[in-house]
């Protein structure tokens, strides 16, 4: 069996490892997610942004259109929930800004210091959008500080902090089951790693995922994010045993 056949089989096996029940976030925030999906698919600025980001998203590296869509919708839902104490209209506006940030956050994914470069590019893309300079800055700042394990100061302004936290948390939700159903295999194809190279990198990768567990920023993310990570780790540990078998390292 060649490398590609093994990867296809492993990808299919990883999909079968998905938990029967979805993370609690999707049940408890059903209304917020419904609003975010409707906004994503109908709001003129969200639709315009979807067209504008397409040339910059790299589907082969696990951070393409599907990733951007998921992050955008879930960031919008989190921002809506976190912004409700400020009033429903303000919460919806923050949700829209979070959706734009989610669409734009990985436009420079394959470049060094991609968060800072992405923030600068986002300002260029949004230059002619009917947004205030402050609102464009909120989106750019959220993108600038969306990476984990970087010593980047978070925004002091409450609204900017909500959008930045929502983007970070929605992006890190992807480090759960999504990581082993889609992202991992797209990265493996892009890097052209063989099975044993994947096995060599797997333990360190699991440690990095585990370290995300305590980094969620919003109250919503802190309450629901660890469940995503735990579900992903359970899948990853089982999958690691399978990969070792294909690599001839089964104990």
N, C-alpha and C positions, 0 to 999 in steps of 0.2 A: 504494500500500500504506500503510495507516494505522499509527500508532504501535504499537497492540496486536498487529497482525499481524507487524510487524517484530520485536517483543520475543519473540513465540512462535517465530519462525523462528530468532532468535539463540539462544534457550534450547535449541532442538533442536540447533543447530549446536554449542553448547558441550558438550552431552552426548556428541556424536560425537567431541569432542576428548579425551575421557577416555583416559588411557594404557591399553594392553592389559593390563599387569601392575599389580596393586595395590601400594601402598606396602609396603615390606619389613616394617614394623611388624606388619601383619596376619598375615604368615606366621610371623615369629619369636615372636610372643606369642599364638599360636592358643589355647593352653591357658588363659592368663590371661583372654583375651577370652571364651572359652567359660564360664569361671566367672562372670565379670562379667555376661554375658547371663543366665545362669541365676538369679543373685542378683537382677538387675533385675526379672525376670519372676515370681519366686517368693517372695522374702523379704517378710515382712509389712510391714516398715518402708518398703521400697522401693515396694511397692504402695500403701501409705497415702500416701506422699509424692507419688506420681504423681497421685493424686486431688486432693491438697491444692494442687498447683501449677497445675493446669489453668486456674483463673480468672485467673492472673497472667501466662500466657505469651501472647505476641503473635505468632501465626503469620504475620501479614502483613508483619512486619519482618525476617524471616529468622532470628529467634531464638526460635522457638516450640517445639512439642512434638518435632518431628524433631531439631532442634538439641540440645535438652535431653537427649533419649534418647541420641544419639551421644556427647555429652560425658560423660554419666553413666557409660555402659558403658566407654568408653575410659579415663576417669579411674579407674574401679574397677580396670581391668586394670593400669594403671600403678602405682597405689598397692599393689596386691597384689605386683607384681614388686619394687617398691622396698622393701616391708616384709618380705620373706622373711628377711633377716638377723635380724629380731626374733622369728622363729618364725611358723609357719603360721597359728596362731589369731590372733595379733596382726595379721599381714598381711591376713587376711580381714576382720578388724574395720576396719582402715584402708581396705580396699577398699569396704566398705559405707558408711563415712563419706564417702568420695570420691564414691560413687554418689549419696548424698543431696545433697552439695554440687553435683554436676553438674545434678541436677534443679532445684535452687533458685537457681543462680547468676545467672539472668537474670530473676528475678521482678519486678525494677524496671527493666527494660531501657530503657524510654522516658522515665525520669526522670533529672534531673540527678544526677551523682554516683551512678550506679546501683549501683556495687559496694558502697558504704557503706550505701545505703538497702536494698539487697538483703540485706546481712548482718543488718541490724536486723530486717527482716521475716522472715528465716529463723529467727531466735531466737524470734519470736512463733509461727511455724508449728510449730516443733519443741518448743514449750513443754511439751506434754502427751505427747510421745513418751517411751518408756522408755529414755532416754539420760541419762547423767550431765551435770551442768553443764559439766564439762570437755569432754565429747565434743560437746555442742552448740556450745561455743565453738570447737572445732576446725573444725567445718563453717562457722560464721559467719566465722571468720578467713580461711579459704580463699576464701570469696566476696569478702570485703573486699579481698583483694589479687590478684584474678584479672585485673584490667585490665593491658594493656601500657602502657608508657611513663609509668607513674605512680610517683612517689617514695614508695612505701609500704613500710615495713619488713616483712620476711618473718618468720614465726614463728621463735623460737629453739628451741622444743621440737622434738625430732626427729620425733615422730609428726605433730604439726601441720604441720611443714615438708613432710613426705611428702605429706599430703593436699592442702596448698595447691599444691605443685608439680605434683601429678598433675592437679588441676583446671585449672591454668593451661595445662599442656602439651596436655591433651586439647582444651581450648577453642581453642588456637592451631593444632592440627592442622586445624581447620575452615577455616583461612585458606589451605589448599591447594586441591585440586580442588573441594571442596564449595563454596567461595566462588563459583565460576563456574558450577556446575551448579544451585545452588538460591539461595543467600543473595543474590547480586547482583540476581537478577530479582525476588525478593520485595521488596527494598529499592526497586528502581526503580518497581515498581507502587505501593508505599506512598507514595513521594515524588512520583509522577506526573511524573517527568522525561521530556522528549522525547529522541530519539536523540542529538541534538547536545549536549544537556546531559550525557548519559551519557559521550559522547566527551570532553567537556571535563574531566570528573572522573577519567577512566580513568588517565592517566599518574601523577597524584598517588597514586591508589589502589594502583597497582602498586608505587610506591616505599614506601608504608607496609607492604605485604605483605612486600617484600624485607627491610625493617628488622626484621621479626619473627624472621628466620632465626637470629639469634644470641642470642635472649632465652630460649630454653627452659631450664627450671630443674632438672629431674631428670636423672640420667644417662641414663635411657631417652629422655626428650624430646630431650636434646642429641644423642643418637646417631641418632634416627629422625625427629625433627621437621623438620630441614632438607630432607629428601627431599620431605615434603608441600609445603613452600613452593616448592621448585624445580619440582615438577610443576604446581603452581598457577600459577606465573609463566609457565611455558611455554604453558599454556592461555590465560592472560590476554593475553599478547603477541599470540598468533594471533587471539584474539577482538577485540582492539583494532583490528587491521587490518580485520576484517569490519565493525565498527561504523563506522569511518571511511568505508568504502565506502557504507554505507547513509546516512551523513550527507553524502555527496558530497564527501569530502575525500581520496579515494584518491590516492596519489602516482603 
